[in-house]
């Protein structure tokens, strides 16, 4: 079983590296974009509004698994730099969904269409 887990983690890591090199924007931008897309997909799959904490927490759980794979597979000469990069990835991925989640809670009217008769 540990060999299967190790193989799955390595396959996930290789797929991520492929995507990072196949797109036109930086890894940091990819974290922001993927974070929002995955958050939206989780909200749809869980049938929860964007104001719900559940899709955001699901994104956080997936992200922590992703970062654990990165920390397990990669070996940087300076662990502090590696942990700092991981913390940056978490922040970049979670900030925009968090801001949007709180805005939908505090100002839901910004997300409704208002049709006015003129």
N, CA and C atoms as a LAMMPS dump frame, in Angstrom:
ITEM: TIMESTEP
0
ITEM: NUMBER OF ATOMS
354
ITEM: BOX BOUNDS ff ff ff
-5.0000000000000000e+02 5.0000000000000000e+02
-5.0000000000000000e+02 5.0000000000000000e+02
-5.0000000000000000e+02 5.0000000000000000e+02
ITEM: ATOMS id mol type element x y z
1 1 1 N 0.806 -1.21 0
2 1 2 C 0 0 0
3 1 3 C 0.852 1.28 0
4 2 1 N 1.944 1.35 0.797
5 2 2 C 2.758 2.564 0.744
6 2 3 C 3.324 2.825 -0.653
7 3 1 N 3.641 1.767 -1.403
8 3 2 C 4.132 1.947 -2.764
9 3 3 C 3.082 2.556 -3.672
10 4 1 N 1.825 2.17 -3.459
11 4 2 C 0.723 2.713 -4.249
12 4 3 C 0.523 4.198 -3.943
13 5 1 N 0.594 4.548 -2.677
14 5 2 C 0.446 5.958 -2.285
15 5 3 C 1.593 6.783 -2.85
16 6 1 N 2.796 6.257 -2.732
17 6 2 C 3.973 6.95 -3.255
18 6 3 C 3.859 7.143 -4.766
19 7 1 N 3.415 6.119 -5.462
20 7 2 C 3.245 6.198 -6.909
21 7 3 C 2.177 7.221 -7.289
22 8 1 N 1.077 7.243 -6.554
23 8 2 C 0.005 8.205 -6.82
24 8 3 C 0.491 9.632 -6.583
25 9 1 N 1.241 9.838 -5.51
26 9 2 C 1.76 11.178 -5.214
27 9 3 C 2.724 11.635 -6.31
28 10 1 N 3.562 10.741 -6.777
29 10 2 C 4.514 11.087 -7.823
30 10 3 C 3.798 11.373 -9.142
31 11 1 N 2.764 10.605 -9.449
32 11 2 C 1.982 10.851 -10.669
33 11 3 C 1.305 12.211 -10.612
34 12 1 N 0.728 12.553 -9.467
35 12 2 C 0.086 13.866 -9.293
36 12 3 C 1.12 14.978 -9.489
37 13 1 N 2.283 14.805 -8.891
38 13 2 C 3.331 15.812 -8.987
39 13 3 C 3.776 15.993 -10.438
40 14 1 N 3.979 14.911 -11.151
41 14 2 C 4.401 14.993 -12.553
42 14 3 C 3.345 15.669 -13.422
43 15 1 N 2.08 15.38 -13.148
44 15 2 C 0.991 16.025 -13.891
45 15 3 C 0.997 17.529 -13.649
46 16 1 N 1.225 17.932 -12.403
47 16 2 C 1.288 19.362 -12.08
48 16 3 C 2.451 20.04 -12.794
49 17 1 N 3.604 19.39 -12.803
50 17 2 C 4.771 19.966 -13.471
51 17 3 C 4.496 20.123 -14.965
52 18 1 N 3.846 19.142 -15.561
53 18 2 C 3.49 19.236 -16.975
54 18 3 C 2.594 20.451 -17.223
55 19 1 N 1.553 20.609 -16.422
56 19 2 C 0.625 21.73 -16.59
57 19 3 C 1.355 23.057 -16.404
58 20 1 N 2.206 23.139 -15.385
59 20 2 C 2.945 24.379 -15.135
60 20 3 C 3.806 24.775 -16.331
61 21 1 N 4.37 23.796 -17.02
62 21 2 C 5.237 24.101 -18.159
63 21 3 C 4.473 24.226 -19.474
64 22 1 N 3.235 23.8 -19.506
65 22 2 C 2.452 23.832 -20.738
66 22 3 C 1.594 25.092 -20.864
67 23 1 N 1.519 25.894 -19.826
68 23 2 C 0.673 27.089 -19.868
69 23 3 C 1.526 28.342 -20.011
70 24 1 N 0.847 29.453 -20.247
71 24 2 C 1.539 30.702 -20.539
72 24 3 C 1.812 31.567 -19.32
73 25 1 N 1.28 31.216 -18.169
74 25 2 C 1.491 32.085 -17.021
75 25 3 C 2.255 31.363 -15.924
76 26 1 N 2.675 32.144 -14.937
77 26 2 C 3.547 31.638 -13.882
78 26 3 C 2.819 30.667 -12.951
79 27 1 N 3.595 29.959 -12.185
80 27 2 C 3.05 29.035 -11.188
81 27 3 C 2.193 29.786 -10.17
82 28 1 N 2.619 30.989 -9.811
83 28 2 C 1.845 31.788 -8.852
84 28 3 C 0.474 32.147 -9.418
85 29 1 N 0.45 32.571 -10.676
86 29 2 C -0.83 32.892 -11.317
87 29 3 C -1.702 31.645 -11.41
88 30 1 N -1.092 30.512 -11.672
89 30 2 C -1.837 29.26 -11.75
90 30 3 C -2.518 28.934 -10.42
91 31 1 N -1.847 29.217 -9.322
92 31 2 C -2.45 28.981 -8.007
93 31 3 C -3.697 29.849 -7.82
94 32 1 N -3.62 31.104 -8.206
95 32 2 C -4.772 32.01 -8.066
96 32 3 C -5.927 31.528 -8.93
97 33 1 N -5.647 31.236 -10.189
98 33 2 C -6.692 30.823 -11.131
99 33 3 C -7.297 29.48 -10.732
100 34 1 N -6.445 28.509 -10.45
101 34 2 C -6.943 27.177 -10.078
102 34 3 C -7.725 27.239 -8.768
103 35 1 N -7.285 28.071 -7.841
104 35 2 C -8.004 28.191 -6.566
105 35 3 C -9.441 28.64 -6.762
106 36 1 N -9.634 29.648 -7.594
107 36 2 C -10.99 30.152 -7.84
108 36 3 C -11.825 29.115 -8.586
109 37 1 N -11.244 28.49 -9.6
110 37 2 C -11.995 27.492 -10.382
111 37 3 C -12.39 26.298 -9.516
112 38 1 N -11.448 25.775 -8.737
113 38 2 C -11.757 24.618 -7.88
114 38 3 C -12.797 25.003 -6.834
115 39 1 N -12.695 26.198 -6.261
116 39 2 C -13.674 26.676 -5.28
117 39 3 C -15.078 26.728 -5.895
118 40 1 N -15.175 27.266 -7.117
119 40 2 C -16.47 27.326 -7.8
120 40 3 C -17.009 25.923 -8.091
121 41 1 N -16.13 25.031 -8.551
122 41 2 C -16.56 23.657 -8.838
123 41 3 C -17.008 22.93 -7.567
124 42 1 N -16.318 23.17 -6.463
125 42 2 C -16.733 22.563 -5.194
126 42 3 C -18.099 23.089 -4.755
127 43 1 N -18.327 24.386 -4.928
128 43 2 C -19.633 24.955 -4.575
129 43 3 C -20.733 24.303 -5.414
130 44 1 N -20.47 24.109 -6.704
131 44 2 C -21.449 23.451 -7.571
132 44 3 C -21.666 21.995 -7.157
133 45 1 N -20.57 21.277 -6.943
134 45 2 C -20.665 19.854 -6.603
135 45 3 C -21.35 19.633 -5.259
136 46 1 N -21.066 20.516 -4.306
137 46 2 C -21.653 20.387 -2.968
138 46 3 C -23.032 21.044 -2.871
139 47 1 N -23.429 21.715 -3.957
140 47 2 C -24.703 22.442 -4.002
141 47 3 C -24.83 23.435 -2.846
142 48 1 N -23.775 24.192 -2.684
143 48 2 C -23.712 25.209 -1.635
144 48 3 C -23.491 26.57 -2.282
145 49 1 N -24.009 27.62 -1.668
146 49 2 C -23.739 28.958 -2.202
147 49 3 C -22.28 29.343 -1.952
148 50 1 N -21.807 30.312 -2.688
149 50 2 C -20.437 30.778 -2.51
150 50 3 C -20.215 31.409 -1.141
151 51 1 N -21.268 31.783 -0.483
152 51 2 C -21.147 32.342 0.864
153 51 3 C -20.921 31.261 1.92
154 52 1 N -21.094 30.011 1.555
155 52 2 C -20.899 28.898 2.484
156 52 3 C -19.418 28.638 2.715
157 53 1 N -19.079 28.253 3.922
158 53 2 C -17.686 27.927 4.254
159 53 3 C -17.258 26.573 3.699
160 54 1 N -18.211 25.7 3.424
161 54 2 C -17.871 24.333 3.025
162 54 3 C -17.03 24.253 1.746
163 55 1 N -17.391 24.94 0.661
164 55 2 C -16.523 24.885 -0.525
165 55 3 C -15.124 25.445 -0.25
166 56 1 N -15.046 26.496 0.55
167 56 2 C -13.756 27.094 0.889
168 56 3 C -12.913 26.111 1.703
169 57 1 N -13.535 25.443 2.666
170 57 2 C -12.82 24.45 3.465
171 57 3 C -12.4 23.248 2.616
172 58 1 N -13.242 22.865 1.654
173 58 2 C -12.879 21.788 0.733
174 58 3 C -11.665 22.164 -0.094
175 59 1 N -11.639 23.413 -0.571
176 59 2 C -10.48 23.902 -1.314
177 59 3 C -9.238 23.864 -0.438
178 60 1 N -9.365 24.3 0.803
179 60 2 C -8.231 24.287 1.723
180 60 3 C -7.713 22.865 1.934
181 61 1 N -8.61 21.913 2.105
182 61 2 C -8.206 20.513 2.299
183 61 3 C -7.452 19.985 1.079
184 62 1 N -7.985 20.252 -0.119
185 62 2 C -7.309 19.812 -1.34
186 62 3 C -5.947 20.48 -1.494
187 63 1 N -5.888 21.75 -1.17
188 63 2 C -4.639 22.492 -1.274
189 63 3 C -3.589 21.96 -0.302
190 64 1 N -4.003 21.653 0.913
191 64 2 C -3.054 21.116 1.888
192 64 3 C -2.52 19.756 1.443
193 65 1 N -3.366 18.949 0.834
194 65 2 C -2.895 17.67 0.269
195 65 3 C -1.892 17.928 -0.854
196 66 1 N -2.202 18.887 -1.714
197 66 2 C -1.306 19.239 -2.817
198 66 3 C 0.047 19.717 -2.294
199 67 1 N 0.029 20.57 -1.295
200 67 2 C 1.283 21.081 -0.746
201 67 3 C 2.056 19.99 -0.021
202 68 1 N 1.355 19.045 0.597
203 68 2 C 2.031 17.912 1.24
204 68 3 C 2.768 17.082 0.193
205 69 1 N 2.149 16.888 -0.969
206 69 2 C 2.812 16.163 -2.056
207 69 3 C 4.078 16.921 -2.48
208 70 1 N 3.959 18.228 -2.648
209 70 2 C 5.127 19.025 -3.034
210 70 3 C 6.261 18.875 -2.014
211 71 1 N 5.917 18.968 -0.736
212 71 2 C 6.94 18.857 0.304
213 71 3 C 7.537 17.455 0.365
214 72 1 N 6.75 16.456 0.031
215 72 2 C 7.232 15.079 0.072
216 72 3 C 8.132 14.765 -1.117
217 73 1 N 7.75 15.271 -2.309
218 73 2 C 8.476 14.932 -3.536
219 73 3 C 9.73 15.786 -3.704
220 74 1 N 9.592 17.077 -3.497
221 74 2 C 10.717 17.987 -3.733
222 74 3 C 11.635 18.029 -2.515
223 75 1 N 12.929 18.157 -2.777
224 75 2 C 13.92 18.32 -1.706
225 75 3 C 14.77 19.536 -2.051
226 76 1 N 14.478 20.663 -1.404
227 76 2 C 15.221 21.878 -1.652
228 76 3 C 16.451 21.914 -0.73
229 77 1 N 17.528 22.573 -1.169
230 77 2 C 18.709 22.675 -0.303
231 77 3 C 18.417 23.418 1.002
232 78 1 N 17.503 24.389 0.932
233 78 2 C 17.152 25.169 2.12
234 78 3 C 15.682 24.92 2.462
235 79 1 N 15.411 24.136 3.517
236 79 2 C 14.012 23.846 3.88
237 79 3 C 13.189 25.104 4.161
238 80 1 N 13.819 26.144 4.701
239 80 2 C 13.079 27.382 4.987
240 80 3 C 12.52 27.989 3.705
241 81 1 N 13.302 27.946 2.633
242 81 2 C 12.817 28.463 1.352
243 81 3 C 11.669 27.614 0.827
244 82 1 N 11.772 26.307 0.989
245 82 2 C 10.721 25.406 0.512
246 82 3 C 9.43 25.624 1.292
247 83 1 N 9.521 25.746 2.612
248 83 2 C 8.332 25.982 3.417
249 83 3 C 7.736 27.362 3.133
250 84 1 N 8.609 28.336 2.881
251 84 2 C 8.126 29.665 2.519
252 84 3 C 7.37 29.65 1.205
253 85 1 N 7.878 28.909 0.228
254 85 2 C 7.201 28.78 -1.066
255 85 3 C 5.845 28.104 -0.902
256 86 1 N 5.794 27.098 -0.042
257 86 2 C 4.54 26.394 0.219
258 86 3 C 3.525 27.334 0.883
259 87 1 N 3.995 28.13 1.838
260 87 2 C 3.102 29.098 2.502
261 87 3 C 2.581 30.126 1.503
262 88 1 N 3.456 30.57 0.59
263 88 2 C 3.032 31.526 -0.448
264 88 3 C 1.974 30.902 -1.346
265 89 1 N 2.171 29.638 -1.727
266 89 2 C 1.185 28.949 -2.566
267 89 3 C -0.174 28.877 -1.872
268 90 1 N -0.167 28.582 -0.589
269 90 2 C -1.424 28.502 0.171
270 90 3 C -2.106 29.868 0.194
271 91 1 N -1.357 30.9 0.474
272 91 2 C -1.914 32.25 0.526
273 91 3 C -2.469 32.672 -0.832
274 92 1 N -1.699 32.462 -1.893
275 92 2 C -2.157 32.854 -3.23
276 92 3 C -3.422 32.11 -3.65
277 93 1 N -3.539 30.853 -3.252
278 93 2 C -4.684 30.042 -3.659
279 93 3 C -5.934 30.395 -2.868
280 94 1 N -5.789 30.734 -1.607
281 94 2 C -6.948 30.883 -0.729
282 94 3 C -7.484 32.311 -0.602
283 95 1 N -6.661 33.315 -0.881
284 95 2 C -7.085 34.7 -0.616
285 95 3 C -8.285 35.124 -1.451
286 96 1 N -8.248 34.943 -2.757
287 96 2 C -9.357 35.403 -3.594
288 96 3 C -10.664 34.676 -3.27
289 97 1 N -10.667 33.342 -3.126
290 97 2 C -11.916 32.696 -2.696
291 97 3 C -12.399 33.198 -1.329
292 98 1 N -11.477 33.475 -0.407
293 98 2 C -11.882 33.983 0.91
294 98 3 C -12.521 35.366 0.785
295 99 1 N -11.902 36.239 0.005
296 99 2 C -12.454 37.586 -0.184
297 99 3 C -13.84 37.503 -0.822
298 100 1 N -13.966 36.696 -1.872
299 100 2 C -15.259 36.565 -2.537
300 100 3 C -16.309 35.934 -1.626
301 101 1 N -15.908 34.964 -0.823
302 101 2 C -16.852 34.339 0.112
303 101 3 C -17.382 35.379 1.101
304 102 1 N -16.487 36.191 1.654
305 102 2 C -16.93 37.19 2.629
306 102 3 C -17.738 38.307 1.979
307 103 1 N -17.389 38.684 0.765
308 103 2 C -18.167 39.714 0.069
309 103 3 C -19.576 39.205 -0.22
310 104 1 N -19.694 37.928 -0.617
311 104 2 C -21.04 37.397 -0.868
312 104 3 C -21.857 37.334 0.411
313 105 1 N -21.202 37.224 1.545
314 105 2 C -21.92 37.238 2.831
315 105 3 C -22.297 38.648 3.255
316 106 1 N -21.342 39.566 3.121
317 106 2 C -21.547 40.92 3.629
318 106 3 C -22.312 41.82 2.664
319 107 1 N -22.158 41.613 1.369
320 107 2 C -22.827 42.434 0.356
321 107 3 C -23.411 41.566 -0.74
322 108 1 N -24.38 40.708 -0.423
323 108 2 C -24.948 39.818 -1.439
324 108 3 C -25.588 40.57 -2.606
325 109 1 N -25.98 41.805 -2.373
326 109 2 C -26.611 42.582 -3.452
327 109 3 C -25.656 42.829 -4.62
328 110 1 N -24.354 42.76 -4.371
329 110 2 C -23.388 42.935 -5.461
330 110 3 C -23.438 41.789 -6.465
331 111 1 N -24.037 40.672 -6.075
332 111 2 C -24.061 39.488 -6.919
333 111 3 C -25.442 39.194 -7.493
334 112 1 N -26.348 40.136 -7.346
335 112 2 C -27.703 39.963 -7.911
336 112 3 C -27.869 40.925 -9.079
337 113 1 N -28.672 40.48 -10.04
338 113 2 C -28.977 41.386 -11.134
339 113 3 C -30.193 42.215 -10.739
340 114 1 N -30.103 43.478 -11.014
341 114 2 C -31.207 44.384 -10.724
342 114 3 C -31.752 44.893 -12.052
343 115 1 N -32.954 44.489 -12.366
344 115 2 C -33.552 45.001 -13.592
345 115 3 C -34.469 46.133 -13.216
346 116 1 N -34.187 47.267 -13.783
347 116 2 C -34.981 48.474 -13.481
348 116 3 C -35.77 48.869 -14.713
349 117 1 N -37.007 49.184 -14.51
350 117 2 C -37.825 49.68 -15.629
351 117 3 C -37.504 51.146 -15.807
352 118 1 N -37.215 51.522 -17.017
353 118 2 C -36.876 52.943 -17.272
354 118 3 C -37.922 53.566 -18.118
